[in-house]
Amino acid sequence: MCAVDFVAQLQPYADKLLIFESDGRRIRPGYHITEIKAASFRSLDCGARPQQWEEVIVQLWDVADGPEQGHMRVGKFLGIWHKVERDVGLNSNAEIKFEWGDAVHPAVHYTFASLYEDGDALIVSLEPVRATCKPRDDWWLAQGGAAVCCAPADSCRCWR
């Protein structure tokens, strides 16, 4: 999902608690956003083709004894987001990714899966980033696989 679309989906829920989850596990109250990164990548894929893209990466530190009491509200997250956007500069058309880890578990990369309300909370479901082969992904899209793409072909990258 593009960063701009993610932020737009959050806007109406400023007063809700913001809770991230993956595989049935929810981030603990007191979690901390350690960084929002504007990342640029250049690589050579397995088909020997140069690749270049940008991502916005939100790093989540899952800590029970963090400085915050309870889960962060969506409005606070949006305030942090807009400060980073203003001070660092974010490509709003870049794909948004998440890093989530704690003192025991290493940080793992996630993509956005879905968003839903649960009482006074807004739940952001994440799924782990899977390894992929870009030439195969391009072939799949050329064969009509674009219908399963999560975003318009002219916005964020469709493969995961």
GROMACS elastic network, one bead per residue, 0.5 to 0.9 nm:
[ bonds ]
;  ai    aj funct       b0    kb
    1     4     6  0.84263   500
    1     5     6  0.67022   500
    1     6     6  0.66998   500
    1    93     6  0.88761   500
    1    94     6  0.82211   500
    1    95     6  0.54151   500
    1    96     6  0.60354   500
    1    97     6  0.84291   500
    1   111     6  0.78520   500
    1   112     6  0.65288   500
    1   113     6  0.85778   500
    1   150     6  0.70529   500
    1   151     6  0.65184   500
    1   155     6  0.87346   500
    1   156     6  0.64738   500
    1   157     6  0.82944   500
    1   158     6  0.85674   500
    2     5     6  0.53446   500
    2     6     6  0.64090   500
    2     7     6  0.88636   500
    2    55     6  0.87675   500
    2    56     6  0.87628   500
    2    92     6  0.67393   500
    2    93     6  0.52714   500
    2    94     6  0.54000   500
    2    96     6  0.56986   500
    2   151     6  0.80208   500
    2   155     6  0.71054   500
    2   156     6  0.55078   500
    2   157     6  0.85872   500
    3     6     6  0.51141   500
    3     7     6  0.62628   500
    3     8     6  0.85721   500
    3    55     6  0.84101   500
    3    56     6  0.68291   500
    3    90     6  0.86506   500
    3    91     6  0.77270   500
    3    92     6  0.51076   500
    3    93     6  0.60754   500
    3    94     6  0.59445   500
    3    95     6  0.57113   500
    3    97     6  0.86094   500
    3   156     6  0.88891   500
    4     7     6  0.52960   500
    4     8     6  0.61295   500
    4     9     6  0.87078   500
    4    91     6  0.85179   500
    4    93     6  0.62573   500
    4    94     6  0.81425   500
    4    95     6  0.88581   500
    4    96     6  0.87074   500
    5     8     6  0.50228   500
    5     9     6  0.62225   500
    5    10     6  0.87875   500
    5    92     6  0.82902   500
    5    93     6  0.84340   500
    6     9     6  0.52427   500
    6    10     6  0.65332   500
    6    96     6  0.76510   500
    6   112     6  0.84195   500
    7    10     6  0.51299   500
    7    11     6  0.63391   500
    7    78     6  0.74581   500
    7    81     6  0.85215   500
    8    11     6  0.53220   500
    8    12     6  0.80059   500
    9    12     6  0.70602   500
    9    13     6  0.82678   500
    9   115     6  0.82902   500
   10    13     6  0.56439   500
   10    14     6  0.70922   500
   10    74     6  0.68380   500
   10    75     6  0.85470   500
   10    78     6  0.79435   500
   10   115     6  0.88558   500
   10   122     6  0.84538   500
   11    14     6  0.60312   500
   11    74     6  0.79058   500
   11    75     6  0.78673   500
   11    78     6  0.77447   500
   12    15     6  0.85273   500
   13    16     6  0.54415   500
   13    17     6  0.85340   500
   13    18     6  0.89855   500
   13    73     6  0.87342   500
   13    74     6  0.63226   500
   13    75     6  0.75120   500
   13   121     6  0.88041   500
   13   122     6  0.73241   500
   14    17     6  0.82438   500
   14    18     6  0.89958   500
   14    73     6  0.66747   500
   14    76     6  0.77437   500
   14    77     6  0.86562   500
   14    78     6  0.78374   500
   15    73     6  0.60757   500
   15    74     6  0.62577   500
   15    75     6  0.61658   500
   15    76     6  0.89486   500
   15   120     6  0.83002   500
   15   121     6  0.87212   500
   16    72     6  0.86344   500
   16    73     6  0.55236   500
   16    74     6  0.57876   500
   16    75     6  0.78244   500
   16   117     6  0.87146   500
   16   119     6  0.87343   500
   16   120     6  0.54611   500
   16   122     6  0.59033   500
   17    70     6  0.86400   500
   17    71     6  0.58681   500
   17    72     6  0.57477   500
   17    74     6  0.59531   500
   17    75     6  0.87495   500
   17   120     6  0.63146   500
   17   122     6  0.58844   500
   17   123     6  0.82346   500
   18    71     6  0.63250   500
   18    72     6  0.56076   500
   18    73     6  0.51933   500
   18    74     6  0.51900   500
   18    75     6  0.88383   500
   18    77     6  0.79724   500
   18   121     6  0.59681   500
   18   122     6  0.51861   500
   18   123     6  0.62356   500
   18   124     6  0.74512   500
   19    26     6  0.68424   500
   19    27     6  0.63659   500
   19    28     6  0.82421   500
   19    29     6  0.84173   500
   19    71     6  0.66726   500
   19    72     6  0.76740   500
   19    73     6  0.85963   500
   19    74     6  0.89194   500
   19   121     6  0.67803   500
   19   122     6  0.61907   500
   19   124     6  0.61784   500
   19   125     6  0.85823   500
   20    25     6  0.85074   500
   20    26     6  0.58143   500
   20    27     6  0.55355   500
   20    28     6  0.88303   500
   20   122     6  0.84928   500
   20   123     6  0.57535   500
   20   125     6  0.59694   500
   20   126     6  0.70997   500
   21    24     6  0.64059   500
   21    25     6  0.53681   500
   21    27     6  0.60522   500
   21   123     6  0.69764   500
   21   124     6  0.62069   500
   21   126     6  0.60140   500
   21   127     6  0.86150   500
   22    25     6  0.53614   500
   22    26     6  0.66391   500
   22    27     6  0.86143   500
   22   110     6  0.86703   500
   22   124     6  0.85741   500
   22   125     6  0.56990   500
   22   126     6  0.50404   500
   22   127     6  0.59112   500
   22   128     6  0.79571   500
   23    26     6  0.84541   500
   23   125     6  0.84505   500
   23   126     6  0.80985   500
   23   127     6  0.74987   500
   24   125     6  0.89963   500
   26   123     6  0.88830   500
   26   125     6  0.89860   500
   27    30     6  0.86972   500
   27    31     6  0.68232   500
   27    60     6  0.87430   500
   27    61     6  0.87959   500
   27    62     6  0.59470   500
   27    63     6  0.84281   500
   27    71     6  0.85901   500
   27   100     6  0.86942   500
   28    31     6  0.59178   500
   28    62     6  0.60498   500
   28    63     6  0.66405   500
   28    64     6  0.58809   500
   28    70     6  0.81100   500
   28    71     6  0.73769   500
   29    62     6  0.82117   500
   29    63     6  0.77244   500
   29    64     6  0.61718   500
   29    65     6  0.84572   500
   29    66     6  0.82279   500
   29    68     6  0.77351   500
   29    69     6  0.67845   500
   29    72     6  0.77756   500
   30    62     6  0.75101   500
   30    63     6  0.60604   500
   30    64     6  0.53632   500
   30    65     6  0.61852   500
   30    67     6  0.65036   500
   30    69     6  0.54985   500
   30    70     6  0.52622   500
   30    71     6  0.57868   500
   30    72     6  0.75362   500
   31    60     6  0.68932   500
   31    61     6  0.56569   500
   31    63     6  0.51152   500
   31    64     6  0.66776   500
   31    65     6  0.82510   500
   31    66     6  0.61596   500
   31    67     6  0.84089   500
   31    68     6  0.72813   500
   31    70     6  0.81824   500
   31    71     6  0.68505   500
   31    72     6  0.76431   500
   32    35     6  0.89914   500
   32    59     6  0.84292   500
   32    60     6  0.58729   500
   32    61     6  0.51211   500
   32    62     6  0.66959   500
   32    63     6  0.71401   500
   32    66     6  0.67871   500
   32    67     6  0.79896   500
   32    68     6  0.76737   500
   32    72     6  0.82859   500
   33    36     6  0.75168   500
   33    58     6  0.71038   500
   33    59     6  0.57626   500
   33    61     6  0.61951   500
   33    62     6  0.88968   500
   33    77     6  0.84023   500
   33    80     6  0.87327   500
   34    58     6  0.79919   500
   34    59     6  0.56372   500
   34    60     6  0.61664   500
   34    61     6  0.64217   500
   35    57     6  0.78957   500
   35    58     6  0.60795   500
   35    59     6  0.52106   500
   35    60     6  0.76974   500
   36    56     6  0.68982   500
   36    57     6  0.55687   500
   36    59     6  0.61699   500
   36    80     6  0.86107   500
   36    81     6  0.74743   500
   36    84     6  0.69362   500
   37    55     6  0.79860   500
   37    56     6  0.55586   500
   37    58     6  0.64331   500
   37    59     6  0.78887   500
   37    84     6  0.84889   500
   37    88     6  0.86147   500
   37    90     6  0.81073   500
   38    54     6  0.73605   500
   38    55     6  0.62764   500
   38    57     6  0.66971   500
   38    88     6  0.76437   500
   38    89     6  0.72559   500
   38    90     6  0.55943   500
   38    91     6  0.72941   500
   38    94     6  0.88837   500
   39    53     6  0.85040   500
   39    54     6  0.55469   500
   39    55     6  0.52152   500
   39    56     6  0.60695   500
   39    57     6  0.71829   500
   39    90     6  0.88061   500
   40    52     6  0.74962   500
   40    53     6  0.59518   500
   40    55     6  0.65291   500
   40    56     6  0.88627   500
   41    51     6  0.78638   500
   41    52     6  0.55131   500
   41    53     6  0.53875   500
   41    54     6  0.60571   500
   41    55     6  0.81272   500
   42    50     6  0.72766   500
   42    51     6  0.56196   500
   42    53     6  0.68271   500
   42    54     6  0.89729   500
   43    49     6  0.82497   500
   43    50     6  0.57395   500
   43    51     6  0.50866   500
   43    52     6  0.64567   500
   44    47     6  0.77855   500
   44    48     6  0.55829   500
   44    49     6  0.53663   500
   44    51     6  0.58119   500
   44    52     6  0.87688   500
   45    48     6  0.53130   500
   45    49     6  0.54015   500
   45    50     6  0.63971   500
   45    51     6  0.67065   500
   45   133     6  0.76370   500
   45   134     6  0.67797   500
   45   135     6  0.77715   500
   46    49     6  0.73200   500
   46   133     6  0.69729   500
   46   134     6  0.76122   500
   46   135     6  0.74452   500
   47    50     6  0.88175   500
   47   133     6  0.86004   500
   47   134     6  0.79947   500
   47   135     6  0.61861   500
   49   135     6  0.85436   500
   53    94     6  0.78044   500
   53    95     6  0.89882   500
   53   157     6  0.86932   500
   54    91     6  0.74589   500
   54    93     6  0.86507   500
   54    94     6  0.54415   500
   54    95     6  0.71184   500
   55    90     6  0.87655   500
   55    91     6  0.77262   500
   55    93     6  0.86512   500
   55    96     6  0.58148   500
   55    97     6  0.68225   500
   56    90     6  0.69177   500
   56    91     6  0.73483   500
   56    92     6  0.81655   500
   56    94     6  0.62232   500
   56    95     6  0.62004   500
   56    97     6  0.61013   500
   56    98     6  0.82597   500
   57    95     6  0.84754   500
   57    96     6  0.58940   500
   57    98     6  0.52500   500
   57    99     6  0.69364   500
   57   109     6  0.89078   500
   58    96     6  0.76125   500
   58    97     6  0.63595   500
   58    99     6  0.62028   500
   58   100     6  0.85062   500
   59    97     6  0.86689   500
   59    98     6  0.57506   500
   59   100     6  0.60915   500
   59   101     6  0.83570   500
   59   107     6  0.84688   500
   60    98     6  0.71935   500
   60    99     6  0.58626   500
   60   101     6  0.66460   500
   60   102     6  0.84766   500
   60   107     6  0.84815   500
   61    66     6  0.89565   500
   61    99     6  0.82893   500
   61   100     6  0.60518   500
   61   101     6  0.55496   500
   61   102     6  0.56257   500
   61   103     6  0.85184   500
   61   107     6  0.83746   500
   62    66     6  0.84582   500
   62   100     6  0.69028   500
   62   101     6  0.58564   500
   62   103     6  0.80024   500
   63    66     6  0.55142   500
   63   101     6  0.87258   500
   63   102     6  0.61523   500
   63   103     6  0.75677   500
   65    68     6  0.80272   500
   65    69     6  0.85366   500
   66    69     6  0.75827   500
   68    71     6  0.74306   500
   68    72     6  0.74885   500
   69    72     6  0.82445   500
   71   121     6  0.89977   500
   72    75     6  0.83105   500
   72    76     6  0.65643   500
   72    77     6  0.70499   500
   73    76     6  0.53755   500
   73    77     6  0.65627   500
   73    78     6  0.88190   500
   73   121     6  0.83968   500
   73   122     6  0.88548   500
   74    77     6  0.50703   500
   74    78     6  0.61801   500
   74    79     6  0.86272   500
   74   121     6  0.89297   500
   74   122     6  0.78114   500
   75    78     6  0.50531   500
   75    79     6  0.61813   500
   75    80     6  0.87326   500
   76    80     6  0.63042   500
   76    81     6  0.85369   500
   77    80     6  0.51558   500
   77    81     6  0.60856   500
   77    82     6  0.86744   500
   78    82     6  0.60668   500
   78    83     6  0.85345   500
   79    82     6  0.52528   500
   79    83     6  0.62539   500
   79    84     6  0.87331   500
   80    83     6  0.51924   500
   80    84     6  0.63092   500
   80    85     6  0.85613   500
   81    84     6  0.52707   500
   81    85     6  0.60630   500
   81    86     6  0.86003   500
   82    86     6  0.59874   500
   82    87     6  0.84554   500
   83    86     6  0.50886   500
   83    87     6  0.59216   500
   83    88     6  0.80583   500
   84    87     6  0.51338   500
   84    88     6  0.52862   500
   84    89     6  0.66039   500
   84    90     6  0.74516   500
   85    88     6  0.57010   500
   85    90     6  0.51376   500
   85    91     6  0.84512   500
   85    92     6  0.87786   500
   86    89     6  0.57219   500
   86    90     6  0.80889   500
   90    93     6  0.86585   500
   90    94     6  0.80791   500
   91    94     6  0.53435   500
   91    95     6  0.87412   500
   92    95     6  0.81026   500
   92    96     6  0.88353   500
   93    96     6  0.88282   500
   93   155     6  0.63709   500
   93   156     6  0.62975   500
   94   155     6  0.80558   500
   94   156     6  0.60131   500
   94   157     6  0.83209   500
   95   111     6  0.86787   500
   95   155     6  0.87269   500
   95   156     6  0.55258   500
   95   157     6  0.70434   500
   96   111     6  0.70042   500
   96   112     6  0.73610   500
   97   109     6  0.69446   500
   97   110     6  0.57776   500
   97   112     6  0.68873   500
   97   129     6  0.86455   500
   98   108     6  0.80626   500
   98   109     6  0.56491   500
   98   111     6  0.62306   500
   98   112     6  0.78605   500
   98   126     6  0.80764   500
   99   107     6  0.56510   500
   99   108     6  0.53637   500
   99   110     6  0.61599   500
   99   111     6  0.89818   500
  100   105     6  0.88466   500
  100   106     6  0.79305   500
  100   108     6  0.54881   500
  100   109     6  0.67494   500
  100   110     6  0.76246   500
  101   104     6  0.78174   500
  101   105     6  0.55685   500
  101   106     6  0.52265   500
  101   108     6  0.63323   500
  102   105     6  0.53056   500
  102   106     6  0.66006   500
  102   107     6  0.70190   500
  103   106     6  0.76168   500
  105   108     6  0.84186   500
  108   128     6  0.71616   500
  108   129     6  0.81815   500
  109   127     6  0.84552   500
  109   128     6  0.59004   500
  109   129     6  0.56312   500
  109   130     6  0.89261   500
  110   113     6  0.89035   500
  110   126     6  0.57954   500
  110   127     6  0.52099   500
  110   130     6  0.86734   500
  111   125     6  0.87407   500
  111   126     6  0.55556   500
  111   127     6  0.54486   500
  111   128     6  0.62722   500
  111   129     6  0.59893   500
  111   160     6  0.81589   500
  112   115     6  0.84167   500
  112   124     6  0.73600   500
  112   125     6  0.64301   500
  112   127     6  0.65132   500
  112   128     6  0.89705   500
  113   124     6  0.75606   500
  113   125     6  0.53319   500
  113   126     6  0.50125   500
  113   127     6  0.60043   500
  114   123     6  0.81911   500
  114   124     6  0.60346   500
  114   125     6  0.51116   500
  114   126     6  0.71144   500
  115   122     6  0.70309   500
  115   123     6  0.56301   500
  115   125     6  0.60829   500
  116   121     6  0.85475   500
  116   122     6  0.58549   500
  116   123     6  0.53107   500
  116   124     6  0.68648   500
  116   125     6  0.81780   500
  117   120     6  0.74339   500
  117   121     6  0.58653   500
  117   123     6  0.59967   500
  117   124     6  0.89742   500
  118   121     6  0.51858   500
  118   122     6  0.61678   500
  118   123     6  0.68281   500
  119   122     6  0.79975   500
  127   130     6  0.87902   500
  129   160     6  0.67260   500
  130   160     6  0.64032   500
  131   160     6  0.77521   500
  132   136     6  0.81279   500
  132   137     6  0.75980   500
  132   159     6  0.79640   500
  132   160     6  0.68699   500
  133   136     6  0.53797   500
  133   137     6  0.61736   500
  133   138     6  0.87289   500
  134   138     6  0.60473   500
  134   139     6  0.84977   500
  134   159     6  0.77146   500
  135   138     6  0.50925   500
  135   139     6  0.61952   500
  135   140     6  0.86156   500
  136   140     6  0.61118   500
  136   141     6  0.86468   500
  137   141     6  0.62391   500
  137   142     6  0.86098   500
  137   145     6  0.86253   500
  137   158     6  0.86785   500
  137   159     6  0.62588   500
  137   160     6  0.87426   500
  138   141     6  0.51392   500
  138   142     6  0.61843   500
  138   143     6  0.86682   500
  138   145     6  0.89943   500
  138   159     6  0.83423   500
  139   142     6  0.50327   500
  139   143     6  0.62522   500
  139   144     6  0.89432   500
  139   145     6  0.84892   500
  140   143     6  0.50931   500
  140   144     6  0.66793   500
  140   145     6  0.51322   500
  140   146     6  0.76667   500
  141   144     6  0.53128   500
  141   147     6  0.82408   500
  141   148     6  0.88116   500
  141   149     6  0.82788   500
  141   158     6  0.86775   500
  141   159     6  0.88024   500
  142   145     6  0.67659   500
  142   146     6  0.75322   500
  143   146     6  0.80579   500
  144   147     6  0.65570   500
  144   148     6  0.87079   500
  145   148     6  0.57686   500
  145   149     6  0.70945   500
  146   150     6  0.85470   500
  146   152     6  0.86074   500
  146   153     6  0.76014   500
  146   158     6  0.77652   500
  147   150     6  0.83362   500
  148   151     6  0.88617   500
  148   158     6  0.86414   500
  149   152     6  0.73314   500
  149   153     6  0.77758   500
  149   157     6  0.87176   500
  149   158     6  0.51621   500
  149   159     6  0.70692   500
  150   153     6  0.89366   500
  150   156     6  0.88710   500
  150   157     6  0.87587   500
  150   158     6  0.60477   500
  150   159     6  0.82783   500
  151   154     6  0.82081   500
  151   155     6  0.66477   500
  151   156     6  0.64267   500
  151   157     6  0.75159   500
  151   158     6  0.60904   500
  152   155     6  0.54761   500
  152   156     6  0.72008   500
  152   157     6  0.84821   500
  152   158     6  0.76773   500
  153   156     6  0.69548   500
  153   157     6  0.69638   500
  153   158     6  0.66182   500
  154   157     6  0.80654   500
  155   158     6  0.84624   500
  157   160     6  0.81083   500
